Amino acid sequence: MLTDHLPRIALAHLPTPLEELPRLTKALGGPRLYIKRDDQTGLAGGGNKARKLEFSVAEALHQGADTLITLGGVQSNHCRQTAAAAARCGLRCIVVLRGHAPATSNGNLLLDYLLGAQVVFSGDRTREAVAEDVAKEQRAAGHRPHVIPVGASNEIGAVGFVAAIEEMDRQLKEQRLNVDHVVFASSSYGTQAGLCVGAKAVGFTPRIAAIAIDSSRAELQKGVAEISVATIRRLGLKLNATPDEVVAYDGYLGAGYAIMGEPEKEAISLVARTEGILLDPVYTGRAMAGMIDLIRKGEFDKDETIVFWHTGGSAALFAYADQLLEGETR
């Protein structure tokens, strides 16, 4: 494997399943749909960040860290899985979350506390500035902190999705399945960077197509290309990466990050009721809503095959219960 020479620890249940979605395919009238179940990675409820953390936490241990510090939103899947990884490895964990503490602690925030993380809210300051102060305080107290960026989205974490492409490439060959597109949620750029680098390195031909969650197409292309270049360098590959190669759809930003609208609600309900699979309100719900809209608009041919990469996050559903149940008969 391309990543075999890098420090790595086992955190995720791999390989994750690759399953067909026949009822959702029928409900949408084609194309043929499959799903890559990274919601089944197993680390504190699963999610794609377990793949990145296998490399990020290994790097922290390699550097002799005793404390992980990371950043995210109040319902951050990444922070929840970082807290779980820290617990598994006997490390302390501090998560710096955007804004002020909510009135109730549910969803991923509840799990952060249960997993033993110290939770710090950034208030009116940026998370990055607060995390920097927290790291300084930890060093002054005699600890050895290691800061993992938002989403573990740097060249260290992104290699987890280089390995992931190799994994899915094997699955497709085993199933003798030809795929035209891989669709997924892209936010902090690292997942997409790893997928793009891995695809180029192994000759993976399906189109890697992101649904932007909270950034414009230009921003996403620039950010993915930058992390891709750094990832290529870390792996020692002779490849290049440019923004124009990055495929992104940015027409599904709605009212903003973590604000669930009707498209997300429809997607979550449709997938739950046709396939018994739970999406989340922030990432996979928005990405699925985007894919559904693109299918309805004819962006994908009816005779094509698409893999939707489920990046996890269903714990966040509980923080949106009132909105999800609005108008439902109870």
C-alpha positions in Angstrom: 0.0 0.0 0.0 1.0 3.6 -0.7 0.9 4.4 3.1 2.7 1.4 4.5 5.9 3.4 5.4 4.0 5.9 7.5 3.2 5.7 11.3 -0.3 4.3 11.8 -2.4 2.8 14.6 -5.5 0.6 14.2 -8.6 2.5 15.2 -11.2 1.8 12.5 -13.1 -1.4 11.5 -11.8 -1.8 8.0 -12.7 -2.4 5.2 -16.0 -0.7 5.5 -18.9 -2.3 3.5 -19.7 -1.3 0.0 -23.4 -1.9 -0.5 -26.0 -1.5 -3.2 -29.0 0.8 -2.7 -31.7 -0.8 -4.8 -34.7 0.9 -3.2 -33.2 4.4 -3.3 -32.2 3.7 -6.9 -35.8 2.8 -7.8 -37.2 5.8 -5.9 -35.0 8.1 -7.9 -35.4 6.3 -11.2 -31.7 5.6 -11.6 -28.7 5.8 -11.9 -27.6 2.7 -10.0 -26.5 3.6 -6.5 -24.1 2.1 -4.1 -22.9 3.4 -0.7 -19.5 3.1 1.0 -20.3 2.7 4.7 -17.7 4.8 6.6 -20.5 5.3 9.1 -19.5 1.8 10.2 -15.8 2.4 11.1 -16.7 1.7 14.7 -14.9 4.4 16.6 -17.4 5.9 19.0 -20.3 5.6 16.6 -18.2 5.5 13.4 -17.3 8.1 10.7 -14.7 8.9 8.2 -12.4 10.7 10.6 -11.3 7.3 12.1 -9.3 6.8 8.9 -7.5 10.1 9.3 -6.9 9.7 13.0 -5.1 6.4 12.4 -2.3 8.5 11.0 -2.8 11.7 13.0 -2.7 10.0 16.4 0.2 7.8 15.3 2.1 10.9 14.5 1.2 12.4 17.9 2.5 9.3 19.6 5.6 9.3 17.5 6.3 12.8 18.7 5.8 11.8 22.3 2.6 13.7 22.9 0.4 13.1 25.9 -2.5 15.4 24.9 -4.5 15.8 21.7 -6.0 19.2 21.0 -8.4 19.7 18.1 -11.1 22.0 16.8 -14.6 21.8 15.4 -18.2 22.9 15.5 -20.5 22.1 18.4 -21.7 19.0 16.6 -18.2 18.0 15.3 -17.9 14.4 14.3 -14.2 14.8 14.1 -14.0 16.1 17.7 -16.1 13.2 18.9 -13.8 10.6 17.2 -10.7 12.4 18.3 -11.9 12.2 21.9 -12.5 8.4 21.4 -9.1 7.9 19.8 -7.4 9.7 22.7 -9.3 7.5 25.2 -8.2 4.3 23.2 -4.6 5.4 23.3 -4.4 6.7 26.9 -4.1 10.3 25.9 -5.7 13.4 27.3 -8.0 15.3 24.9 -9.1 18.9 24.6 -11.6 20.0 22.0 -12.0 23.7 21.1 -15.5 24.3 19.7 -16.9 27.3 17.8 -18.9 29.9 19.7 -20.6 29.6 23.1 -21.9 26.6 25.0 -25.5 25.6 24.0 -28.3 25.3 26.5 -28.2 21.5 26.3 -25.5 19.0 25.6 -26.7 16.4 23.2 -25.6 14.7 20.0 -21.8 14.8 19.5 -21.3 17.3 22.3 -22.7 14.8 24.8 -20.4 12.2 23.5 -17.4 14.5 23.8 -18.1 14.8 27.5 -18.7 11.0 27.9 -15.5 10.2 26.2 -13.6 12.3 28.7 -12.6 15.3 26.6 -12.1 18.7 28.1 -14.4 21.0 26.1 -13.5 24.7 25.5 -15.7 27.1 23.7 -14.1 29.8 21.6 -16.7 32.4 22.3 -16.3 35.4 20.1 -12.7 34.5 19.2 -11.5 32.2 16.4 -11.1 28.5 17.3 -7.5 28.6 16.0 -6.5 31.5 18.3 -8.1 29.7 21.3 -6.5 26.4 20.4 -3.1 28.1 20.2 -3.6 29.6 23.7 -4.7 26.2 25.0 -1.6 24.5 23.6 0.6 27.2 25.3 -1.1 26.6 28.6 -0.7 22.9 28.3 3.0 23.2 27.6 3.4 25.6 30.6 1.7 23.0 32.8 4.3 20.4 31.7 2.2 18.5 29.1 3.1 17.6 25.6 0.2 18.7 23.4 -0.2 17.8 19.7 -2.7 19.9 17.7 -4.8 18.2 15.1 -6.4 20.7 12.7 -10.1 20.9 11.9 -11.2 17.6 10.4 -7.6 16.3 10.7 -7.4 17.9 7.3 -3.7 18.2 6.5 -1.2 16.0 4.8 -1.0 13.7 7.8 -4.7 12.9 8.0 -5.4 13.0 4.3 -3.3 9.9 3.7 -6.0 8.0 5.4 -8.1 8.5 2.3 -5.3 7.6 0.0 -5.5 4.2 1.8 -9.3 4.3 1.5 -9.2 4.6 -2.3 -6.9 1.6 -2.4 -9.5 -0.3 -0.2 -12.5 0.6 -2.4 -10.5 -0.1 -5.6 -10.0 -3.7 -4.3 -13.7 -4.0 -3.4 -14.8 -2.9 -6.8 -12.5 -5.3 -8.5 -13.7 -8.1 -6.2 -17.3 -7.3 -7.1 -16.5 -6.8 -10.8 -18.3 -3.5 -10.5 -17.7 -0.6 -12.8 -18.4 2.8 -11.3 -18.7 6.2 -13.0 -18.8 8.6 -10.0 -17.9 8.8 -6.3 -20.0 11.4 -4.5 -19.4 12.7 -1.0 -19.4 15.7 1.4 -16.4 18.0 1.3 -15.8 20.6 3.9 -12.3 20.9 5.4 -10.7 19.5 2.2 -8.6 16.7 3.6 -10.9 13.8 2.7 -11.2 15.0 -0.9 -7.5 15.6 -1.1 -6.7 12.0 0.0 -9.3 10.6 -2.5 -7.9 12.7 -5.3 -4.3 11.8 -4.6 -5.1 8.1 -4.1 -7.1 7.9 -7.3 -4.3 9.4 -9.3 -1.7 7.2 -7.7 -3.5 3.9 -8.4 -5.2 4.8 -11.7 -8.7 4.9 -10.1 -10.9 6.1 -13.0 -14.3 7.0 -11.5 -14.9 10.7 -11.2 -14.3 12.0 -7.7 -17.2 14.5 -7.3 -17.7 16.5 -4.1 -20.7 18.3 -2.8 -19.4 21.4 -1.0 -20.8 21.8 2.5 -19.7 25.2 3.5 -17.4 26.7 0.8 -17.5 28.0 -2.7 -16.2 25.9 -5.6 -13.1 28.1 -6.0 -12.3 27.9 -2.3 -12.8 24.2 -2.2 -10.6 23.6 -5.3 -7.8 25.8 -3.9 -7.9 24.1 -0.5 -8.0 20.6 -1.8 -5.2 21.2 -4.2 -3.0 22.6 -1.5 -3.5 19.6 0.8 -3.1 17.3 -2.2 0.3 18.8 -3.0 1.5 18.4 0.6 0.1 14.8 0.7 1.9 13.9 -2.4 5.1 15.2 -0.9 4.6 13.2 2.3 4.0 10.0 0.4 7.0 10.6 -1.8 5.0 10.3 -5.0 5.9 11.8 -8.4 2.5 13.4 -9.1 1.1 16.9 -9.4 -2.2 18.4 -8.3 -3.9 21.5 -9.5 -7.2 23.3 -8.5 -8.8 22.8 -12.0 -8.7 19.0 -11.5 -10.9 19.2 -8.4 -14.6 18.5 -9.0 -17.0 20.3 -6.7 -20.7 21.3 -6.7 -21.3 24.4 -4.6 -25.0 25.0 -5.2 -26.1 23.3 -2.0 -24.8 25.6 0.8 -28.3 26.4 1.9 -28.5 29.0 4.8 -25.0 28.1 5.9 -22.9 25.5 7.7 -24.9 23.2 10.1 -28.2 24.9 9.2 -30.5 22.2 8.1 -33.1 23.0 5.4 -35.8 21.2 3.5 -33.4 19.5 1.0 -31.4 17.9 3.9 -34.6 16.8 5.7 -35.9 15.2 2.5 -32.7 13.4 1.9 -32.4 12.1 5.5 -36.0 10.9 5.4 -35.8 9.3 2.0 -32.6 7.3 2.7 -33.9 6.2 6.1 -37.2 5.0 4.8 -36.0 3.3 1.6 -32.7 1.8 2.9 -32.7 1.9 6.7 -29.6 4.0 6.7 -29.1 7.1 8.8 -27.5 10.3 7.4 -26.6 13.4 9.4 -28.0 17.0 9.1 -24.7 18.7 8.5 -22.6 16.6 6.0 -24.1 13.5 4.6 -27.6 14.9 4.5 -26.5 17.9 2.5 -24.3 15.8 0.2 -27.1 13.3 -0.4 -29.5 16.2 -1.0 -27.1 17.6 -3.6 -26.7 14.2 -5.3 -30.5 13.7 -5.4 -30.9 17.2 -7.0 -28.2 16.5 -9.6 -29.8 13.2 -10.5 -33.2 14.9 -10.9 -31.6 17.5 -13.1 -30.0 14.9 -15.3 -26.4 15.6 -14.3 -25.8 11.9 -14.1 -27.0 9.5 -16.8 -29.6 6.9 -15.8 -27.4 4.0 -16.9 -24.4 5.2 -14.8 -23.3 3.8 -11.4 -22.6 6.1 -8.5 -21.0 5.3 -5.1 -22.1 7.7 -2.3 -19.3 7.8 0.3 -21.1 7.9 3.7 -18.8 9.8 6.0 -20.9 9.2 9.2 -22.2 11.6 11.7 -25.7 10.3 12.7 -25.1 11.2 16.3 -25.8 14.8 15.3 -29.4 13.9 14.4 -30.4 14.1 18.1 -29.4 17.8 18.2 -31.9 18.4 15.4 -34.8 16.4 16.7 -37.4 19.1 16.8 -36.6 20.2 13.2 -36.6 16.7 11.9 -39.9 15.9 13.5 -41.6 19.1 12.5 -44.8 18.3 10.7 -44.5 14.6 11.4 -47.3 12.6 13.0 -46.1 11.4 16.4 
